[in-house]
Amino acid sequence: MTSPSITTPLRLVVAVLCLAASARAQSPDEPSVTLTVTPADIPVNGHITIAGLGYPQPGASISVTVTPPSGPPTTVTATPDKTGRYSTTYARTPIDGTYKVSAQTGAKSTPATGAFTVHTYLIDIDEDVADNKAFLAEMADFVTTVKKAITDIPDSPARTEMEAKLDALDEETKQLPAQSAHLASALADYKNMVSQDPDAAAVLQPAFDHLAELDAQSNASKKTMEAEIQQSEKNLQACDAIDHATEALKAVPEMIGILKKPFQFALSFMTNMAKSEAPAAAGPGISAGGKLASGLVKAAGSPTESLAENELEEGSESEIAEKLADHIPESVRTTPAYKFVVSESKKYLPSIVDGTTGPLGMFDKATKLAGDVAAYANEQLFAKYCEKFEGHFTATMLAHFYSKVNAQGVFVEWWTYSTTIEGTLTLRYPKGESGKAVALSGQFEGGATRFTYKEDVFNSGLFGSMAKGGVVHLLDIPPAATDNASGGMVNSLASPTGFFIPVTGQFADGKITLVLGDARTDFNDSYTRAHTVYVVIAPSTLMLPVEGHFSLPYTNAHFILDHIAKGDYPVTQSGSAMWIEKTNERNLPANQNDAVYSIDLKACNPGCGGS
């Protein structure tokens, strides 16, 4: 069976590789390593990670050069591991501007290039707090949207209780945006101190920079939350509405966890500063009887001159704050400005969040409420009106590509790869309608858990002429499989191989028929690529080492499932339990390629549990 989605890219890739091989044999001007710089924007004295792929020659290393906006460049070395991956961290970023980055394997090789930008965020701290407030307000609107999703459900005690729980959560989340004003008020004193005292500016700037980093993290998660809101606002049937509302509510604690971080950091930073001023008797501004102060490491004493490189890379917000406060020198601690902000901090600490017994109690209360509402919706409300098949699946695709027939009349395989995906299939339908022709809706959700890759281009007609009479050293590098296949908001933020593919279907005549819709999320195409890095020494290279690399694409989860998961599923019933199963393999050969698909799936109503 011909698969246009494979054969067309094959011709293009073959043509590109042939041209690249010819050009490279004459002029090796392609970078022999890859390079990524993350994040692209950082605060002053922040750090970035430089990573990529390179051929791990014994004893060889990759030279990474960072050129600041002014001053001399800095070169560090990174050695690829056995998989060809290298990584190094750079933190010498004391001035604003664009920093250029390059990586190469030798002085004569063409470097891979990148860049990052360093900003001073002090003047933007009000904007960061405003972002935090806006995001908190949007989260509150998100809960309101979830409330609307169940308004069309038939009236019942379960719905009434669900609405009451949502009202309580709605009230709590609507109070959270107002807390940003307290954060801004407290930080204003610190801003004034930094602007008035040059010594204070040098040591307190990292605290503002870290708050700016937290703001960048929350902004990065904003797009995902907006997608959740849009999905929840669609006019869905009752079962979809309840299930989507439940899933949406699971995202609320995740959002709160992101948005709470600036408050956690500010509270801990101020507490450590206040303790350094009055460690023995903290007074009512910190905690009755000084209990909070006595539980903290004393920040005063003999702080080191500066933070060690990368010292803030790991740790909780409290740990990061303590490190920063611990490095404030005595020359700053003795200034009137320092004593003033400590005095103001003592007033501020117990009221960072109004009306709670603990400084962050309001956030924690909203988190618990969201969890309780989601659990209730799933266990009571959904069960009142709806049923669903739900279960685990694993699917694979193994692809083979062949070049032209060789002199012996045999097709030469030049490229093969495989992808394994895992996740959950969910199919919802109204309660009491089994046995009739009833519509189902749901999704395949999960991620990729394994990639393989192998090529043989130097023994085929592709790069064969370049390597003839010589030697080739190479390494084939598939994408790293980092997905836990759990789906959900956090996984979609962190994983470049997560997917959510809506499905519709029909339950009739003892079987379920599935049709796939367009993917809501799927693989990141720039991530799911295989790489080959190589060194060729041959007559065509004048017996000089020529280094290079090329990449090849993978198909996504929708492509795999569309070839193996859609179709009919017989329903088996035993007592009150029903389930569908599919363990199948399909071989779909085409012109100069072959693809083998397999699936192992079981979904049950009620859930499969440990089966």
C-alpha positions in Angstrom: 0.0 0.0 0.0 1.5 3.3 -1.0 1.8 6.0 1.7 2.2 9.5 0.2 3.3 10.9 3.5 6.4 8.7 3.3 7.3 8.5 -0.4 7.2 12.2 -1.1 9.5 13.2 1.7 11.8 10.3 0.7 12.4 11.7 -2.8 13.1 15.2 -1.4 15.4 13.9 1.3 17.3 11.7 -1.2 17.8 14.7 -3.5 18.9 17.0 -0.7 21.4 14.4 0.6 22.8 13.7 -2.9 23.4 17.4 -3.4 24.8 17.9 0.0 27.2 14.9 -0.5 28.5 16.4 -3.7 28.9 19.9 -2.3 30.5 18.7 0.9 33.1 16.6 -0.9 34.4 19.8 -2.5 33.8 22.3 0.3 32.9 21.1 3.8 31.1 24.3 4.8 28.2 22.8 6.9 28.6 22.9 10.6 29.7 19.5 12.0 27.9 20.1 15.3 24.5 21.3 16.2 23.9 24.1 18.7 21.0 25.3 20.9 21.0 28.1 23.5 18.4 28.1 26.2 16.8 30.3 27.4 17.1 33.0 24.7 16.6 35.9 27.2 18.0 36.0 30.7 18.6 38.6 33.4 22.0 40.1 34.2 24.2 37.5 36.0 21.8 34.8 34.8 22.9 31.5 33.2 22.2 29.8 29.9 22.7 26.2 28.7 24.5 25.5 25.5 23.9 22.0 24.1 23.9 20.1 20.9 25.3 17.1 19.0 28.8 16.2 17.8 30.8 13.2 16.8 32.5 11.8 20.0 36.0 11.2 18.7 38.3 9.7 21.3 40.0 12.6 23.2 38.2 15.2 21.1 36.2 18.1 22.4 33.9 20.8 21.1 35.0 24.4 21.5 32.2 26.7 22.6 32.9 30.4 22.4 30.7 33.1 23.9 31.3 36.7 22.7 29.8 39.4 25.0 28.6 42.8 23.7 31.9 44.2 24.8 35.1 42.7 26.0 37.0 39.6 25.0 35.3 36.3 24.1 35.4 33.3 26.4 36.0 29.8 25.1 35.1 26.6 27.1 35.3 23.0 26.0 32.6 20.4 26.1 33.1 16.7 25.4 30.3 14.7 23.8 29.1 11.6 25.7 28.8 8.3 24.0 25.5 9.3 22.5 27.1 12.4 20.8 25.3 14.9 23.1 27.2 17.7 24.8 26.1 20.4 27.2 27.7 23.2 29.1 26.4 26.1 31.3 27.6 29.7 30.9 27.0 32.4 33.6 29.4 35.2 32.9 26.7 37.7 32.0 27.3 40.9 33.9 26.2 43.4 31.3 23.2 44.0 29.0 23.2 43.1 25.4 23.4 40.3 22.8 25.9 37.6 23.4 27.0 35.5 20.4 27.7 31.8 20.7 29.5 29.4 18.4 30.5 25.8 18.6 33.0 23.8 16.4 35.0 20.7 16.5 38.2 22.1 15.1 39.8 25.4 14.1 39.1 24.8 10.4 35.5 23.5 10.7 32.5 25.7 10.1 31.0 26.7 13.4 27.4 26.4 14.4 26.1 29.7 15.7 23.5 31.1 18.1 22.9 34.0 20.4 21.1 35.1 23.6 20.2 38.4 25.1 20.9 39.7 28.6 18.5 42.3 30.2 18.5 44.4 33.4 15.1 43.8 34.8 15.0 46.1 37.8 12.9 48.8 36.0 10.5 46.1 34.8 9.7 44.6 38.2 6.4 46.4 38.4 5.6 44.9 35.0 6.5 41.5 36.3 4.1 41.9 39.2 1.4 43.1 36.8 1.9 40.0 34.7 1.5 37.9 37.8 -1.7 39.7 38.7 -3.0 39.4 35.2 -2.3 35.7 35.1 -4.0 35.2 38.5 -7.0 37.0 37.1 -7.1 34.8 34.0 -6.9 31.7 36.2 -9.9 33.0 38.1 -11.7 33.4 34.8 -10.7 29.9 33.9 -12.6 28.6 36.9 -15.6 30.7 35.9 -15.4 29.1 32.4 -15.4 25.6 34.0 -18.6 26.5 35.9 -20.3 27.4 32.6 -19.3 24.0 31.1 -21.8 22.2 33.4 -24.7 24.6 33.2 -26.5 22.4 30.6 -26.3 19.3 32.7 -29.7 18.1 34.0 -30.6 19.3 37.4 -29.8 16.8 40.3 -28.3 16.8 43.8 -24.9 15.9 42.3 -25.0 18.9 40.0 -26.2 21.2 42.9 -23.3 20.1 45.1 -20.8 20.5 42.2 -22.0 24.0 41.6 -21.6 24.8 45.3 -18.1 23.5 45.3 -17.3 25.5 42.2 -18.7 28.6 43.8 -16.3 28.2 46.7 -13.4 27.7 44.4 -14.5 30.6 42.3 -14.6 32.9 45.4 -11.1 31.8 46.4 -9.4 32.2 43.1 -11.0 35.7 42.5 -9.3 36.9 45.7 -5.8 35.9 44.6 -5.1 38.7 42.0 -5.4 41.3 44.8 -2.4 39.7 46.6 -0.1 41.0 43.9 -0.6 44.5 45.3 1.0 43.4 48.6 3.9 42.0 46.7 4.4 45.2 44.7 4.2 47.3 47.9 6.9 45.3 49.6 9.2 45.3 46.6 8.9 49.1 46.2 11.1 49.6 49.3 13.7 47.3 47.9 13.6 49.1 44.6 14.2 52.4 46.3 17.1 50.9 48.3 18.8 49.6 45.2 18.4 52.9 43.3 19.8 54.9 46.3 22.7 52.7 47.3 25.2 51.5 44.7 26.5 48.7 47.0 23.0 47.5 47.6 22.3 47.5 43.9 25.1 45.0 43.2 23.9 42.5 45.8 20.1 42.9 45.5 19.9 42.9 41.7 20.0 39.1 41.6 16.8 39.0 43.6 15.0 41.1 41.0 16.5 39.1 38.2 15.2 35.9 39.7 11.7 37.4 40.0 12.0 38.3 36.3 12.9 34.7 35.5 9.8 33.5 37.4 7.7 36.0 35.4 9.2 34.5 32.2 8.3 31.0 33.3 4.7 32.0 34.0 4.4 33.7 30.7 5.6 30.6 28.9 2.8 28.5 30.5 0.2 31.1 29.6 -0.3 29.8 26.0 -1.0 26.3 27.4 -3.6 27.7 29.8 -5.3 29.7 27.1 -5.6 26.5 25.0 -7.3 24.8 28.0 -9.7 27.7 28.3 -10.6 27.7 24.6 -11.3 23.9 24.8 -13.5 24.3 27.9 -15.5 27.1 26.2 -16.7 24.9 23.3 -20.3 23.8 23.2 -19.9 20.2 24.2 -22.4 17.5 25.2 -22.9 16.8 28.9 -20.5 13.9 29.2 -17.7 15.8 27.4 -18.5 18.9 29.4 -18.1 17.1 32.7 -15.0 15.2 31.7 -13.3 18.2 30.2 -14.3 20.3 33.3 -12.6 17.6 35.5 -9.5 17.6 33.4 -9.4 21.4 33.4 -9.7 21.6 37.1 -6.7 19.4 37.5 -4.7 22.2 35.8 -5.7 24.7 38.4 -3.3 23.5 41.1 -0.5 23.4 38.5 -1.2 27.0 37.6 -1.3 28.0 41.2 2.1 26.3 41.7 3.6 28.4 39.0 2.0 31.7 40.1 2.8 31.2 43.8 6.6 31.1 43.3 7.2 34.9 43.3 5.3 35.1 46.7 7.3 32.2 48.1 10.6 33.7 46.9 9.8 37.2 48.2 8.6 35.9 51.6 11.6 33.8 52.2 14.0 36.5 51.0 12.5 39.1 53.3 12.4 36.7 56.2 16.1 36.0 55.8 16.9 39.7 55.7 14.8 40.4 58.7 16.4 37.6 60.6 19.9 38.9 59.9 18.9 42.1 61.6 17.2 40.6 64.6 18.1 36.9 64.9 17.4 36.4 68.6 14.1 38.3 69.0 12.3 38.6 65.7 9.4 40.4 67.2 5.8 40.4 66.1 6.6 41.5 62.5 8.1 38.0 61.8 6.5 35.5 64.1 5.3 35.5 67.7 8.1 34.4 70.0 10.6 34.5 67.1 9.8 30.9 66.1 10.0 31.6 62.4 13.4 33.3 62.8 14.8 30.6 65.0 14.1 28.0 62.3 16.2 29.8 59.7 19.9 29.8 59.0 21.4 33.1 60.2 22.1 35.2 57.2 24.5 37.7 58.9 28.1 36.8 59.7 30.7 36.2 57.1 29.1 36.0 53.7 31.2 35.2 50.7 32.0 37.9 48.2 29.7 36.6 45.4 27.6 33.6 44.5 29.5 30.8 42.9 28.8 30.2 39.3 25.5 28.2 38.8 24.8 28.2 42.5 21.2 29.2 41.9 20.6 26.7 39.3 18.8 24.2 41.6 16.7 24.5 44.7 13.3 25.5 45.9 12.3 29.2 46.0 13.1 29.3 49.7 16.5 27.8 49.2 17.3 30.3 46.3 16.1 33.2 48.5 18.3 32.1 51.4 21.4 31.8 49.2 20.8 35.3 47.9 20.2 36.8 51.3 23.2 35.0 52.7 25.5 36.8 50.2 24.6 40.3 51.3 27.8 41.8 52.7 28.1 43.5 56.0 28.8 46.8 54.3 25.2 46.8 53.0 23.7 45.4 56.1 24.8 48.3 58.2 23.3 51.0 55.9 20.2 53.0 57.0 18.5 51.9 53.8 19.0 48.2 54.6 17.7 48.7 58.2 14.7 50.5 56.8 13.6 47.8 54.3 14.1 45.2 57.1 11.8 47.2 59.3 9.2 47.4 56.6 9.6 43.7 55.8 8.7 42.9 59.4 5.4 44.7 59.0 4.8 43.1 55.6 5.6 39.4 56.3 2.4 38.4 58.2 0.1 40.1 55.6 1.7 39.0 52.3 -1.7 37.3 51.9 -4.6 38.8 53.7 -7.0 36.9 55.9 -5.0 33.7 56.4 -3.2 32.0 59.2 -0.1 31.5 57.1 1.6 33.7 54.6 0.7 31.5 51.6 -2.4 29.9 53.0 -4.8 31.4 50.4 -2.9 29.8 47.6 -2.8 26.5 49.4 -6.5 26.7 50.2 -7.4 27.3 46.5 -5.1 24.4 45.5 -6.9 22.0 47.8 -10.3 23.2 46.8 -9.5 22.6 43.1 -8.4 19.1 43.8 -11.5 18.4 45.8 -13.8 19.7 43.1 -12.0 17.7 40.4 -12.3 14.5 42.5 -16.0 15.1 43.1 -16.7 15.8 39.5 -15.0 12.6 38.4 -16.4 10.3 41.1 -20.0 11.7 41.5 -21.1 14.0 38.8 -19.7 12.1 35.8 -20.9 8.8 37.2 -24.4 10.2 37.6 -24.9 10.9 33.8 -22.1 9.2 31.9 -20.0 6.2 31.2 -16.7 5.8 29.6 -14.2 3.3 28.2 -10.7 4.1 29.4 -7.5 2.2 29.2 -3.8 2.1 28.2 -2.4 1.7 24.7 1.0 1.3 23.1 1.6 1.8 19.3 4.8 1.6 17.2 5.9 2.4 13.7 9.0 0.8 12.1 10.0 2.4 8.8 12.5 1.2 6.2 13.8 3.2 3.2 15.7 1.8 0.3 18.0 3.3 -2.4 18.3 2.1 -6.0 19.2 -1.4 -6.8 22.9 -2.1 -6.5 25.1 -4.1 -8.9 23.9 -7.3 -7.4 20.3 -6.4 -8.0 19.5 -5.8 -4.4 17.8 -2.8 -2.8 20.1 -1.2 -0.2 18.4 0.0 3.0 19.8 3.4 3.7 17.5 4.6 6.5 15.4 2.9 9.2 13.7 4.3 12.3 11.0 3.4 14.8 8.8 5.3 17.2 6.9 4.0 20.2 4.1 6.0 21.7 2.0 5.3 24.8 -0.9 6.8 26.6 -4.6 6.6 27.4 -7.7 6.1 25.2 -10.9 7.7 26.7 -14.3 7.2 25.1 -17.4 8.9 26.7 -21.1 8.4 26.1 -24.4 9.1 28.0 -25.4 6.7 30.7 -28.0 4.0 30.0 -27.6 4.1 26.2 -25.3 1.0 25.7 -26.7 -1.4 23.2 -28.2 1.4 21.0 -26.5 3.3 18.2 -24.9 5.9 20.5 -22.3 8.5 19.7 -18.9 8.5 21.5 -16.3 11.2 21.9 -12.9 11.2 23.5 -9.2 11.3 22.8 -5.9 9.5 22.5 -3.5 11.3 24.9 0.1 10.5 25.8 3.6 10.8 24.5 6.5 9.1 22.7 8.6 6.8 24.9 11.2 5.4 22.5 12.9 6.4 19.2 15.4 4.4 17.2 17.4 5.4 14.2 20.0 3.8 11.8 21.3 4.9 8.4 23.7 3.5 5.9 24.2 6.4 3.4 27.9 5.9 3.0 27.4 2.4 1.7 24.7 3.4 -0.8 24.4 5.6 -3.8 23.8 8.6 -1.6 27.2 9.3 0.0 29.0 6.3 -1.4 31.1 8.1 -3.9 32.4 10.5 -1.2 33.6 7.7 1.0 35.0 5.4 -1.7 38.5 4.2 -0.9 38.5 5.8 2.5 37.2 5.5 6.0 34.1 6.8 7.7 33.5 7.4 11.4 29.9 8.3 12.3 27.3 8.3 15.0 23.5 8.0 14.5 21.5 9.9 17.2 17.8 9.5 17.6 15.7 12.0 19.6 15.9 11.5 23.3 12.7 9.9 24.7 11.8 12.0 27.7 8.0 11.6 27.8 6.2 9.8 30.6 3.1 9.5 28.4 0.9 10.9 31.2 -0.6 13.8 29.1 -2.0 16.7 31.0 -1.0 20.4 31.2 2.4 20.0 32.9 3.5 17.3 30.5 2.4 19.4 27.5 4.6 22.2 28.7 7.6 20.1 29.3 7.5 17.5 26.6 8.1 18.0 22.9 6.6 14.6 22.1 3.3 14.8 23.9 0.0 14.5 21.9 -3.7 15.0 22.3 -5.8 13.6 19.4 -9.6 13.9 19.6 -11.6 10.9 18.4 -15.3 10.4 17.7 -17.1 7.1 17.2 -20.2 5.0 17.4 -21.2 2.2 19.7 -23.6 -0.1 17.9 -24.2 -3.8 17.1 -21.7 -4.9 19.7 -18.8 -2.9 18.4 -17.2 0.5 18.6 -16.0 2.3 15.5 -13.4 5.1 15.9 -12.5 8.1 13.7 -9.5 10.4 14.5 -9.9 14.1 14.4 -7.1 16.7 13.9 -4.5 16.7 16.7 -4.9 19.4 19.3 -1.2 18.9 20.1 1.4 16.6 18.6 5.2 16.2 18.2 7.4 19.2 17.9 8.8 18.7 14.4 12.1 20.5 15.1 12.7 18.2 18.0 11.7 14.8 16.5 14.5 14.6 14.1 17.3 12.0 13.8 20.9 13.3 13.4 24.0 11.7 12.0 27.4 13.3 12.7 30.4 12.0 10.8 34.0 12.2 9.8 35.2 11.1 6.4 38.8 10.6 5.3 39.0 9.5 1.7 40.6 10.4 -1.7 37.6 12.6 -2.4 38.5 14.7 0.6 42.3 14.7 -0.3 42.7 12.4 2.7 41.8 15.2 5.0 39.1 14.7 7.7 35.8 16.2 6.6 33.3 16.6 9.4 29.6 17.2 9.0 26.1 16.2 10.0 22.6 15.8 8.5 19.1 15.2 10.0 16.1 13.2 9.0 12.4 13.6 10.1 10.1 11.4 12.1 6.3 11.1 11.5 4.1 12.2 14.4 1.6 10.4 16.7 -1.5 11.2 14.6 0.2 9.6 11.5 0.9 6.4 13.5 -2.5 6.1 15.0 -4.3 7.0 11.8 -2.6 3.9 10.2 -3.3 1.4 13.0 -5.9 2.6 15.6 -8.9 3.7 13.7 -11.6 1.2 12.6 -13.8 -1.3 14.4 -13.4 -2.7 18.0 -15.6 -5.6 19.1 -17.0 -5.0 22.6 -16.8 -7.9 25.1 -19.1 -8.0 28.0 -19.1 -10.0 31.2 -21.6 -9.1 33.8 -21.5 -5.3 34.3 -18.0 -5.0 32.8 -17.3 -4.2 29.1 -14.0 -3.8 27.3 -12.5 -3.4 23.9 -9.1 -4.8 22.8 -6.8 -4.6 19.8 -3.5 -6.3 19.4 -2.6 -5.9 15.7 0.2 -5.4 13.2 0.0 -4.0 9.7 2.7 -4.1 7.0 2.3 -1.3 4.4 4.9 -1.6 1.7 5.3 1.2 -0.9 7.8 2.3 -3.6 11.3 2.0 -2.0 10.0 2.0 1.5 8.1 -0.2 4.0 6.3 0.6 7.2 5.2 -1.8 9.9 2.6 -0.6 12.4 1.5 -2.3 15.6 -0.8 -1.6 18.5 -1.7 -3.1 21.9 -4.8 -1.5 23.4 -7.3 -2.3 26.0 -10.0 0.1 27.3 -12.6 -0.9 29.8 -16.0 0.3 31.3 -15.5 0.7 34.2 -11.8 1.2 34.1 -9.4 -1.7 33.5 -7.7 -1.3 36.9 -4.9 -3.8 37.3 -6.0 -5.9 34.3 
